[in-house]
Amino acid sequence: MKYLIINSGSSSIKYQVIEIPTETVLATGLVERIGEGSGRLKNIAFPGSDRELTTVIEQPIADHSQGMMLVIAVLTDQEKGVIADTAEISAVGHRVVHGGEDFRRSTLITPEVISVLEQNIPLAPLHNPANLDGIRVAREMFPAVPQVAVFDTAFHQTMPRRAYLYAVPYRLYEQYRVRRYGFHGTSHRFVAGECARLLEKPLDACNLITVHLGNGCSMTAIENGRSIDTSLGMTPLEGLVMGTRSGDVDPALHLFLKQNIGLELEEIDTLLNKESGLKGLCGMNDMRDIHSAAAAGDERAALALEVQTYRNRKYIGAYMAVLGRVDAIVFTAGIGENDPVTRAESLKGLDVFGVRLDPEKNNEHAGQARCISRAESTVRIFVIPTNEELAIAREIADLTSE
């Protein structure tokens, strides 16, 4: 069976074709700059094999419907494609950012599901409309094929009320569902499952701290295989220091900026989401640039790294207290997988809690799942590459086989 996995953004479509049960990636690609003057599609057929072939198309792409038509044309191209026609697609999986409290697991998409996703737009006004665009277009192009929604928030729906409620008037939760939801759930669930396999234990017997560090960052406390707390909140702004997002700040900062600088709420939202985090501290949000600048003596670059890793360390300590017993700490995503300095600084001083990093193993660039802790470490430390597209494919296989 071949699954088409779609991650539809406001001006982009990221996609993969994955063959199940071999879990072989037949094609991966990105359509970008949709609705702008010049669009671009990049498709890689049979990536990593001796048949690998890259196709780039640059032309105006008016909307998501035209973008998907371009994807299908490339995938079915006689010379450059990976399928003969669309009938080879057995199911379509969609990454959906926000399922609110309505979805505790992945679900087959129906008109009723679409209606609920529309009702959740206020919780994710930048993401859910784009996700819905992808769903509507795919349902038109594959009307007879099962379509599955996989939610970033679903994995965190096992959090207890003490973890997800904010200490604000309870009516805000009752009427407007103001609460912590968490995100990156597909990634956290995937690496948790891979970690359990490496530990040779059932997932429901594992207590883990999963650390997703990329341009967006989050951390999750997993008890017996279930998320019981996570750093991202009602929106993807709370928690860790990110590339351009501030993470935790005093909520009264908004009023201070309004009264003393004259910023409007929309300007403050832009400042905290797009101009803060690492970028706000040192002017850069690519960790490679930050390391280079710090090595050249840039004090603010060094400070940005210190602030981020200190916040990481503080959250790890908090989640160790929440869990009590911790089997492993898992680093994943772009920075988590590739940055040994960030990993080492994030674990600095945690030896007293049984967290003992092996510097040699930490500095290896293996590009695959591996243990980087010392033999005597009572808490294992892993680097595990995330694969959200494969996680979505597995969700589809589980759901459509029921």
Contacts in CASP RR format, 6 or more apart in sequence:
PFRMAT RR
TARGET T0000
AUTHOR 0000-0000-0000
METHOD contacts of the structure
MODEL  1
MKYLIINSGSSSIKYQVIEIPTETVLATGLVERIGEGSGRLKNIAFPGSD
RELTTVIEQPIADHSQGMMLVIAVLTDQEKGVIADTAEISAVGHRVVHGG
EDFRRSTLITPEVISVLEQNIPLAPLHNPANLDGIRVAREMFPAVPQVAV
FDTAFHQTMPRRAYLYAVPYRLYEQYRVRRYGFHGTSHRFVAGECARLLE
KPLDACNLITVHLGNGCSMTAIENGRSIDTSLGMTPLEGLVMGTRSGDVD
PALHLFLKQNIGLELEEIDTLLNKESGLKGLCGMNDMRDIHSAAAAGDER
AALALEVQTYRNRKYIGAYMAVLGRVDAIVFTAGIGENDPVTRAESLKGL
DVFGVRLDPEKNNEHAGQARCISRAESTVRIFVIPTNEELAIAREIADLT
SE
1 19 0 8 1.000
1 20 0 8 1.000
1 21 0 8 1.000
1 90 0 8 1.000
1 91 0 8 1.000
1 397 0 8 1.000
2 17 0 8 1.000
2 18 0 8 1.000
2 19 0 8 1.000
2 20 0 8 1.000
2 26 0 8 1.000
2 83 0 8 1.000
2 88 0 8 1.000
2 89 0 8 1.000
2 90 0 8 1.000
3 17 0 8 1.000
3 18 0 8 1.000
3 19 0 8 1.000
3 20 0 8 1.000
3 89 0 8 1.000
3 90 0 8 1.000
3 91 0 8 1.000
3 92 0 8 1.000
3 93 0 8 1.000
3 392 0 8 1.000
3 393 0 8 1.000
3 396 0 8 1.000
3 397 0 8 1.000
4 15 0 8 1.000
4 16 0 8 1.000
4 17 0 8 1.000
4 89 0 8 1.000
4 91 0 8 1.000
4 92 0 8 1.000
4 93 0 8 1.000
4 138 0 8 1.000
4 142 0 8 1.000
5 15 0 8 1.000
5 16 0 8 1.000
5 17 0 8 1.000
5 18 0 8 1.000
5 92 0 8 1.000
5 93 0 8 1.000
5 95 0 8 1.000
5 389 0 8 1.000
5 392 0 8 1.000
5 393 0 8 1.000
6 13 0 8 1.000
6 14 0 8 1.000
6 15 0 8 1.000
6 92 0 8 1.000
6 93 0 8 1.000
6 94 0 8 1.000
6 95 0 8 1.000
6 134 0 8 1.000
6 138 0 8 1.000
7 13 0 8 1.000
7 14 0 8 1.000
7 15 0 8 1.000
7 94 0 8 1.000
7 95 0 8 1.000
7 388 0 8 1.000
7 389 0 8 1.000
8 14 0 8 1.000
8 64 0 8 1.000
8 94 0 8 1.000
8 95 0 8 1.000
8 130 0 8 1.000
8 131 0 8 1.000
8 133 0 8 1.000
8 134 0 8 1.000
8 135 0 8 1.000
8 137 0 8 1.000
9 127 0 8 1.000
9 130 0 8 1.000
9 131 0 8 1.000
9 133 0 8 1.000
10 126 0 8 1.000
10 127 0 8 1.000
10 129 0 8 1.000
10 130 0 8 1.000
11 32 0 8 1.000
11 33 0 8 1.000
11 34 0 8 1.000
11 35 0 8 1.000
11 36 0 8 1.000
12 30 0 8 1.000
12 31 0 8 1.000
12 32 0 8 1.000
12 33 0 8 1.000
12 34 0 8 1.000
13 30 0 8 1.000
13 31 0 8 1.000
13 34 0 8 1.000
13 64 0 8 1.000
13 67 0 8 1.000
13 68 0 8 1.000
13 71 0 8 1.000
13 134 0 8 1.000
14 29 0 8 1.000
14 30 0 8 1.000
14 31 0 8 1.000
15 27 0 8 1.000
15 28 0 8 1.000
15 29 0 8 1.000
15 30 0 8 1.000
15 31 0 8 1.000
15 71 0 8 1.000
16 25 0 8 1.000
16 27 0 8 1.000
16 28 0 8 1.000
16 29 0 8 1.000
16 389 0 8 1.000
17 25 0 8 1.000
17 26 0 8 1.000
17 27 0 8 1.000
17 28 0 8 1.000
17 75 0 8 1.000
17 82 0 8 1.000
17 83 0 8 1.000
17 89 0 8 1.000
18 24 0 8 1.000
18 25 0 8 1.000
18 26 0 8 1.000
18 389 0 8 1.000
18 390 0 8 1.000
18 393 0 8 1.000
19 26 0 8 1.000
20 393 0 8 1.000
20 396 0 8 1.000
20 397 0 8 1.000
21 397 0 8 1.000
23 390 0 8 1.000
23 393 0 8 1.000
25 47 0 8 1.000
25 389 0 8 1.000
26 45 0 8 1.000
26 46 0 8 1.000
26 82 0 8 1.000
26 83 0 8 1.000
27 43 0 8 1.000
27 44 0 8 1.000
27 45 0 8 1.000
27 46 0 8 1.000
27 47 0 8 1.000
27 75 0 8 1.000
27 81 0 8 1.000
27 82 0 8 1.000
28 43 0 8 1.000
28 44 0 8 1.000
28 47 0 8 1.000
28 389 0 8 1.000
29 41 0 8 1.000
29 42 0 8 1.000
29 43 0 8 1.000
29 44 0 8 1.000
29 71 0 8 1.000
30 41 0 8 1.000
30 42 0 8 1.000
31 39 0 8 1.000
31 40 0 8 1.000
31 41 0 8 1.000
31 61 0 8 1.000
31 67 0 8 1.000
31 70 0 8 1.000
31 71 0 8 1.000
32 39 0 8 1.000
32 40 0 8 1.000
32 41 0 8 1.000
33 39 0 8 1.000
33 40 0 8 1.000
33 61 0 8 1.000
34 61 0 8 1.000
34 62 0 8 1.000
34 63 0 8 1.000
34 64 0 8 1.000
34 66 0 8 1.000
34 67 0 8 1.000
35 60 0 8 1.000
35 61 0 8 1.000
35 62 0 8 1.000
35 63 0 8 1.000
36 60 0 8 1.000
37 60 0 8 1.000
38 58 0 8 1.000
38 59 0 8 1.000
38 60 0 8 1.000
39 58 0 8 1.000
39 59 0 8 1.000
39 60 0 8 1.000
39 61 0 8 1.000
40 56 0 8 1.000
40 57 0 8 1.000
40 58 0 8 1.000
41 55 0 8 1.000
41 56 0 8 1.000
41 57 0 8 1.000
41 58 0 8 1.000
41 61 0 8 1.000
41 67 0 8 1.000
41 70 0 8 1.000
41 71 0 8 1.000
41 74 0 8 1.000
42 54 0 8 1.000
42 55 0 8 1.000
42 56 0 8 1.000
43 54 0 8 1.000
43 55 0 8 1.000
43 56 0 8 1.000
43 71 0 8 1.000
43 74 0 8 1.000
43 75 0 8 1.000
43 80 0 8 1.000
43 81 0 8 1.000
44 52 0 8 1.000
44 53 0 8 1.000
44 54 0 8 1.000
44 55 0 8 1.000
45 51 0 8 1.000
45 52 0 8 1.000
45 53 0 8 1.000
45 54 0 8 1.000
45 55 0 8 1.000
45 80 0 8 1.000
45 81 0 8 1.000
45 82 0 8 1.000
46 52 0 8 1.000
46 53 0 8 1.000
46 82 0 8 1.000
53 80 0 8 1.000
55 74 0 8 1.000
55 77 0 8 1.000
55 80 0 8 1.000
57 70 0 8 1.000
57 74 0 8 1.000
61 67 0 8 1.000
61 70 0 8 1.000
63 133 0 8 1.000
64 133 0 8 1.000
64 134 0 8 1.000
64 137 0 8 1.000
65 137 0 8 1.000
65 140 0 8 1.000
68 134 0 8 1.000
68 137 0 8 1.000
68 138 0 8 1.000
68 141 0 8 1.000
69 141 0 8 1.000
72 86 0 8 1.000
72 141 0 8 1.000
74 80 0 8 1.000
74 81 0 8 1.000
75 81 0 8 1.000
75 82 0 8 1.000
75 83 0 8 1.000
76 83 0 8 1.000
76 84 0 8 1.000
76 85 0 8 1.000
76 86 0 8 1.000
83 89 0 8 1.000
86 141 0 8 1.000
86 142 0 8 1.000
89 142 0 8 1.000
89 145 0 8 1.000
90 145 0 8 1.000
90 146 0 8 1.000
90 400 0 8 1.000
91 145 0 8 1.000
91 146 0 8 1.000
91 147 0 8 1.000
91 148 0 8 1.000
91 396 0 8 1.000
91 400 0 8 1.000
92 138 0 8 1.000
92 142 0 8 1.000
92 145 0 8 1.000
92 146 0 8 1.000
92 147 0 8 1.000
92 148 0 8 1.000
93 147 0 8 1.000
93 148 0 8 1.000
93 149 0 8 1.000
93 150 0 8 1.000
93 392 0 8 1.000
93 393 0 8 1.000
93 395 0 8 1.000
93 396 0 8 1.000
94 109 0 8 1.000
94 131 0 8 1.000
94 134 0 8 1.000
94 135 0 8 1.000
94 138 0 8 1.000
94 147 0 8 1.000
94 148 0 8 1.000
94 149 0 8 1.000
94 150 0 8 1.000
94 392 0 8 1.000
95 131 0 8 1.000
95 150 0 8 1.000
95 152 0 8 1.000
95 186 0 8 1.000
95 388 0 8 1.000
95 392 0 8 1.000
96 117 0 8 1.000
96 128 0 8 1.000
96 131 0 8 1.000
96 135 0 8 1.000
96 149 0 8 1.000
96 150 0 8 1.000
96 151 0 8 1.000
96 152 0 8 1.000
97 124 0 8 1.000
97 127 0 8 1.000
97 128 0 8 1.000
97 131 0 8 1.000
97 151 0 8 1.000
97 152 0 8 1.000
97 153 0 8 1.000
97 183 0 8 1.000
98 120 0 8 1.000
98 123 0 8 1.000
98 124 0 8 1.000
98 127 0 8 1.000
98 128 0 8 1.000
98 151 0 8 1.000
98 152 0 8 1.000
98 153 0 8 1.000
98 181 0 8 1.000
99 116 0 8 1.000
99 117 0 8 1.000
99 120 0 8 1.000
99 123 0 8 1.000
99 151 0 8 1.000
99 152 0 8 1.000
99 153 0 8 1.000
99 154 0 8 1.000
99 181 0 8 1.000
100 120 0 8 1.000
100 123 0 8 1.000
100 151 0 8 1.000
100 153 0 8 1.000
100 177 0 8 1.000
100 181 0 8 1.000
101 157 0 8 1.000
101 177 0 8 1.000
101 179 0 8 1.000
102 116 0 8 1.000
102 120 0 8 1.000
103 116 0 8 1.000
103 149 0 8 1.000
103 151 0 8 1.000
103 153 0 8 1.000
103 154 0 8 1.000
103 157 0 8 1.000
104 154 0 8 1.000
104 157 0 8 1.000
104 158 0 8 1.000
105 154 0 8 1.000
106 148 0 8 1.000
106 149 0 8 1.000
106 150 0 8 1.000
106 151 0 8 1.000
106 154 0 8 1.000
106 392 0 8 1.000
106 395 0 8 1.000
106 396 0 8 1.000
106 398 0 8 1.000
106 399 0 8 1.000
107 113 0 8 1.000
107 148 0 8 1.000
107 149 0 8 1.000
107 399 0 8 1.000
108 146 0 8 1.000
108 147 0 8 1.000
108 148 0 8 1.000
108 149 0 8 1.000
108 399 0 8 1.000
108 400 0 8 1.000
109 135 0 8 1.000
109 139 0 8 1.000
109 147 0 8 1.000
109 148 0 8 1.000
109 149 0 8 1.000
113 149 0 8 1.000
114 132 0 8 1.000
114 135 0 8 1.000
114 136 0 8 1.000
117 128 0 8 1.000
117 131 0 8 1.000
117 132 0 8 1.000
117 135 0 8 1.000
117 149 0 8 1.000
118 128 0 8 1.000
118 132 0 8 1.000
120 128 0 8 1.000
121 128 0 8 1.000
121 129 0 8 1.000
123 177 0 8 1.000
123 181 0 8 1.000
123 234 0 8 1.000
124 235 0 8 1.000
135 147 0 8 1.000
135 149 0 8 1.000
138 147 0 8 1.000
139 147 0 8 1.000
146 396 0 8 1.000
146 400 0 8 1.000
148 392 0 8 1.000
148 395 0 8 1.000
148 396 0 8 1.000
148 399 0 8 1.000
148 400 0 8 1.000
150 186 0 8 1.000
150 391 0 8 1.000
150 392 0 8 1.000
150 395 0 8 1.000
150 396 0 8 1.000
151 186 0 8 1.000
152 182 0 8 1.000
152 183 0 8 1.000
152 184 0 8 1.000
152 185 0 8 1.000
152 186 0 8 1.000
153 181 0 8 1.000
153 182 0 8 1.000
153 183 0 8 1.000
153 185 0 8 1.000
154 185 0 8 1.000
155 185 0 8 1.000
155 186 0 8 1.000
155 188 0 8 1.000
155 189 0 8 1.000
155 220 0 8 1.000
155 227 0 8 1.000
156 164 0 8 1.000
156 180 0 8 1.000
156 181 0 8 1.000
156 182 0 8 1.000
156 183 0 8 1.000
156 185 0 8 1.000
156 220 0 8 1.000
156 227 0 8 1.000
156 230 0 8 1.000
157 227 0 8 1.000
158 226 0 8 1.000
158 227 0 8 1.000
158 228 0 8 1.000
159 180 0 8 1.000
159 227 0 8 1.000
159 228 0 8 1.000
159 229 0 8 1.000
159 230 0 8 1.000
160 228 0 8 1.000
163 180 0 8 1.000
163 228 0 8 1.000
163 229 0 8 1.000
164 179 0 8 1.000
164 180 0 8 1.000
164 181 0 8 1.000
165 173 0 8 1.000
165 179 0 8 1.000
165 180 0 8 1.000
166 172 0 8 1.000
166 173 0 8 1.000
166 178 0 8 1.000
166 179 0 8 1.000
166 180 0 8 1.000
166 234 0 8 1.000
168 178 0 8 1.000
172 178 0 8 1.000
173 179 0 8 1.000
178 234 0 8 1.000
179 234 0 8 1.000
180 230 0 8 1.000
180 232 0 8 1.000
180 233 0 8 1.000
180 234 0 8 1.000
180 238 0 8 1.000
181 232 0 8 1.000
181 233 0 8 1.000
181 234 0 8 1.000
182 218 0 8 1.000
182 230 0 8 1.000
182 231 0 8 1.000
182 232 0 8 1.000
182 233 0 8 1.000
182 236 0 8 1.000
183 218 0 8 1.000
183 230 0 8 1.000
183 232 0 8 1.000
183 233 0 8 1.000
183 236 0 8 1.000
184 212 0 8 1.000
184 216 0 8 1.000
184 218 0 8 1.000
184 220 0 8 1.000
184 232 0 8 1.000
185 220 0 8 1.000
185 227 0 8 1.000
185 230 0 8 1.000
186 388 0 8 1.000
186 391 0 8 1.000
186 392 0 8 1.000
187 210 0 8 1.000
187 212 0 8 1.000
187 332 0 8 1.000
187 333 0 8 1.000
187 386 0 8 1.000
187 388 0 8 1.000
187 391 0 8 1.000
188 210 0 8 1.000
188 212 0 8 1.000
188 218 0 8 1.000
188 220 0 8 1.000
188 222 0 8 1.000
188 227 0 8 1.000
188 230 0 8 1.000
189 391 0 8 1.000
190 386 0 8 1.000
190 387 0 8 1.000
190 388 0 8 1.000
190 390 0 8 1.000
190 391 0 8 1.000
191 210 0 8 1.000
191 212 0 8 1.000
191 330 0 8 1.000
191 332 0 8 1.000
191 384 0 8 1.000
191 386 0 8 1.000
192 203 0 8 1.000
192 206 0 8 1.000
192 208 0 8 1.000
192 210 0 8 1.000
192 222 0 8 1.000
192 225 0 8 1.000
192 330 0 8 1.000
193 203 0 8 1.000
194 369 0 8 1.000
194 384 0 8 1.000
195 206 0 8 1.000
195 208 0 8 1.000
195 210 0 8 1.000
195 328 0 8 1.000
195 330 0 8 1.000
195 382 0 8 1.000
195 384 0 8 1.000
196 202 0 8 1.000
196 203 0 8 1.000
196 205 0 8 1.000
196 206 0 8 1.000
196 208 0 8 1.000
196 225 0 8 1.000
198 369 0 8 1.000
198 371 0 8 1.000
198 382 0 8 1.000
198 384 0 8 1.000
199 206 0 8 1.000
199 327 0 8 1.000
199 328 0 8 1.000
199 380 0 8 1.000
201 327 0 8 1.000
203 225 0 8 1.000
204 224 0 8 1.000
204 225 0 8 1.000
204 226 0 8 1.000
205 224 0 8 1.000
205 225 0 8 1.000
206 222 0 8 1.000
206 224 0 8 1.000
206 225 0 8 1.000
206 327 0 8 1.000
206 328 0 8 1.000
207 222 0 8 1.000
207 223 0 8 1.000
207 224 0 8 1.000
207 225 0 8 1.000
207 323 0 8 1.000
207 324 0 8 1.000
207 325 0 8 1.000
207 326 0 8 1.000
207 327 0 8 1.000
208 221 0 8 1.000
208 222 0 8 1.000
208 225 0 8 1.000
208 326 0 8 1.000
208 327 0 8 1.000
208 328 0 8 1.000
208 329 0 8 1.000
208 330 0 8 1.000
209 219 0 8 1.000
209 220 0 8 1.000
209 221 0 8 1.000
209 222 0 8 1.000
209 316 0 8 1.000
209 319 0 8 1.000
209 320 0 8 1.000
209 323 0 8 1.000
209 326 0 8 1.000
209 328 0 8 1.000
209 329 0 8 1.000
209 330 0 8 1.000
210 219 0 8 1.000
210 220 0 8 1.000
210 222 0 8 1.000
210 330 0 8 1.000
210 332 0 8 1.000
211 219 0 8 1.000
211 312 0 8 1.000
211 316 0 8 1.000
211 329 0 8 1.000
211 330 0 8 1.000
211 331 0 8 1.000
211 332 0 8 1.000
211 336 0 8 1.000
211 346 0 8 1.000
212 218 0 8 1.000
212 219 0 8 1.000
212 220 0 8 1.000
212 332 0 8 1.000
212 333 0 8 1.000
212 336 0 8 1.000
212 386 0 8 1.000
213 240 0 8 1.000
213 312 0 8 1.000
213 331 0 8 1.000
213 332 0 8 1.000
213 333 0 8 1.000
213 334 0 8 1.000
213 335 0 8 1.000
213 336 0 8 1.000
213 339 0 8 1.000
213 342 0 8 1.000
214 242 0 8 1.000
214 243 0 8 1.000
214 333 0 8 1.000
214 334 0 8 1.000
214 335 0 8 1.000
214 336 0 8 1.000
215 242 0 8 1.000
215 243 0 8 1.000
215 244 0 8 1.000
215 285 0 8 1.000
216 236 0 8 1.000
216 242 0 8 1.000
216 243 0 8 1.000
216 245 0 8 1.000
216 333 0 8 1.000
217 231 0 8 1.000
217 239 0 8 1.000
217 240 0 8 1.000
217 241 0 8 1.000
217 242 0 8 1.000
217 243 0 8 1.000
217 312 0 8 1.000
217 333 0 8 1.000
217 335 0 8 1.000
218 230 0 8 1.000
218 231 0 8 1.000
218 232 0 8 1.000
218 236 0 8 1.000
218 239 0 8 1.000
218 240 0 8 1.000
219 230 0 8 1.000
219 231 0 8 1.000
219 240 0 8 1.000
219 312 0 8 1.000
219 315 0 8 1.000
219 316 0 8 1.000
219 319 0 8 1.000
220 227 0 8 1.000
220 229 0 8 1.000
220 230 0 8 1.000
220 231 0 8 1.000
220 319 0 8 1.000
221 227 0 8 1.000
221 228 0 8 1.000
221 229 0 8 1.000
221 230 0 8 1.000
221 319 0 8 1.000
221 322 0 8 1.000
221 323 0 8 1.000
222 228 0 8 1.000
223 323 0 8 1.000
228 322 0 8 1.000
228 323 0 8 1.000
229 319 0 8 1.000
229 322 0 8 1.000
231 238 0 8 1.000
231 239 0 8 1.000
231 240 0 8 1.000
231 315 0 8 1.000
232 238 0 8 1.000
232 239 0 8 1.000
233 239 0 8 1.000
236 245 0 8 1.000
237 245 0 8 1.000
237 246 0 8 1.000
237 247 0 8 1.000
237 272 0 8 1.000
237 273 0 8 1.000
238 247 0 8 1.000
238 248 0 8 1.000
239 247 0 8 1.000
239 248 0 8 1.000
239 311 0 8 1.000
239 315 0 8 1.000
240 247 0 8 1.000
240 308 0 8 1.000
240 311 0 8 1.000
240 312 0 8 1.000
240 315 0 8 1.000
241 247 0 8 1.000
241 277 0 8 1.000
241 278 0 8 1.000
241 281 0 8 1.000
241 307 0 8 1.000
241 308 0 8 1.000
241 311 0 8 1.000
241 312 0 8 1.000
242 277 0 8 1.000
242 278 0 8 1.000
243 277 0 8 1.000
243 278 0 8 1.000
243 279 0 8 1.000
243 285 0 8 1.000
244 273 0 8 1.000
244 274 0 8 1.000
244 275 0 8 1.000
244 276 0 8 1.000
244 277 0 8 1.000
244 278 0 8 1.000
244 279 0 8 1.000
244 280 0 8 1.000
244 285 0 8 1.000
245 272 0 8 1.000
245 273 0 8 1.000
245 274 0 8 1.000
245 276 0 8 1.000
245 277 0 8 1.000
246 272 0 8 1.000
246 276 0 8 1.000
246 277 0 8 1.000
247 272 0 8 1.000
247 276 0 8 1.000
247 277 0 8 1.000
247 311 0 8 1.000
248 311 0 8 1.000
249 272 0 8 1.000
253 268 0 8 1.000
254 265 0 8 1.000
254 268 0 8 1.000
257 263 0 8 1.000
257 268 0 8 1.000
257 271 0 8 1.000
258 264 0 8 1.000
258 265 0 8 1.000
258 268 0 8 1.000
263 271 0 8 1.000
277 285 0 8 1.000
277 304 0 8 1.000
277 308 0 8 1.000
278 284 0 8 1.000
278 285 0 8 1.000
278 287 0 8 1.000
278 290 0 8 1.000
278 304 0 8 1.000
278 308 0 8 1.000
279 285 0 8 1.000
280 304 0 8 1.000
281 300 0 8 1.000
281 303 0 8 1.000
281 304 0 8 1.000
281 307 0 8 1.000
282 290 0 8 1.000
282 293 0 8 1.000
282 298 0 8 1.000
282 300 0 8 1.000
282 301 0 8 1.000
282 303 0 8 1.000
282 304 0 8 1.000
283 300 0 8 1.000
284 290 0 8 1.000
284 293 0 8 1.000
284 301 0 8 1.000
284 304 0 8 1.000
287 305 0 8 1.000
287 335 0 8 1.000
287 339 0 8 1.000
287 342 0 8 1.000
289 301 0 8 1.000
290 301 0 8 1.000
290 304 0 8 1.000
290 305 0 8 1.000
291 301 0 8 1.000
291 305 0 8 1.000
291 339 0 8 1.000
291 341 0 8 1.000
293 301 0 8 1.000
294 301 0 8 1.000
294 302 0 8 1.000
294 305 0 8 1.000
305 341 0 8 1.000
305 342 0 8 1.000
305 345 0 8 1.000
306 345 0 8 1.000
308 342 0 8 1.000
309 342 0 8 1.000
309 345 0 8 1.000
309 346 0 8 1.000
309 348 0 8 1.000
312 342 0 8 1.000
312 345 0 8 1.000
312 346 0 8 1.000
313 345 0 8 1.000
313 346 0 8 1.000
313 347 0 8 1.000
313 348 0 8 1.000
313 349 0 8 1.000
313 350 0 8 1.000
316 329 0 8 1.000
316 346 0 8 1.000
316 347 0 8 1.000
316 350 0 8 1.000
317 350 0 8 1.000
317 353 0 8 1.000
319 326 0 8 1.000
320 326 0 8 1.000
320 353 0 8 1.000
326 379 0 8 1.000
327 379 0 8 1.000
327 380 0 8 1.000
328 379 0 8 1.000
328 380 0 8 1.000
328 381 0 8 1.000
328 382 0 8 1.000
329 347 0 8 1.000
329 355 0 8 1.000
329 379 0 8 1.000
329 380 0 8 1.000
329 381 0 8 1.000
329 382 0 8 1.000
330 381 0 8 1.000
330 382 0 8 1.000
330 383 0 8 1.000
330 384 0 8 1.000
331 337 0 8 1.000
331 343 0 8 1.000
331 346 0 8 1.000
331 381 0 8 1.000
331 382 0 8 1.000
331 383 0 8 1.000
331 384 0 8 1.000
332 383 0 8 1.000
332 384 0 8 1.000
332 385 0 8 1.000
332 386 0 8 1.000
333 386 0 8 1.000
335 342 0 8 1.000
336 342 0 8 1.000
336 343 0 8 1.000
336 383 0 8 1.000
337 367 0 8 1.000
337 383 0 8 1.000
337 384 0 8 1.000
337 385 0 8 1.000
337 386 0 8 1.000
338 365 0 8 1.000
340 362 0 8 1.000
340 363 0 8 1.000
343 357 0 8 1.000
343 362 0 8 1.000
343 372 0 8 1.000
343 381 0 8 1.000
343 383 0 8 1.000
344 357 0 8 1.000
344 359 0 8 1.000
344 362 0 8 1.000
347 355 0 8 1.000
347 357 0 8 1.000
347 381 0 8 1.000
353 379 0 8 1.000
354 377 0 8 1.000
354 378 0 8 1.000
354 379 0 8 1.000
355 373 0 8 1.000
355 377 0 8 1.000
355 379 0 8 1.000
355 381 0 8 1.000
356 373 0 8 1.000
356 374 0 8 1.000
356 376 0 8 1.000
356 377 0 8 1.000
356 379 0 8 1.000
357 372 0 8 1.000
357 373 0 8 1.000
357 374 0 8 1.000
357 377 0 8 1.000
357 381 0 8 1.000
358 372 0 8 1.000
358 373 0 8 1.000
358 374 0 8 1.000
358 377 0 8 1.000
361 370 0 8 1.000
361 371 0 8 1.000
361 372 0 8 1.000
361 373 0 8 1.000
362 372 0 8 1.000
364 370 0 8 1.000
364 372 0 8 1.000
366 383 0 8 1.000
367 385 0 8 1.000
368 385 0 8 1.000
369 382 0 8 1.000
369 383 0 8 1.000
369 384 0 8 1.000
369 385 0 8 1.000
370 382 0 8 1.000
370 383 0 8 1.000
371 380 0 8 1.000
371 381 0 8 1.000
371 382 0 8 1.000
372 381 0 8 1.000
372 382 0 8 1.000
372 383 0 8 1.000
373 379 0 8 1.000
373 380 0 8 1.000
373 381 0 8 1.000
373 382 0 8 1.000
END
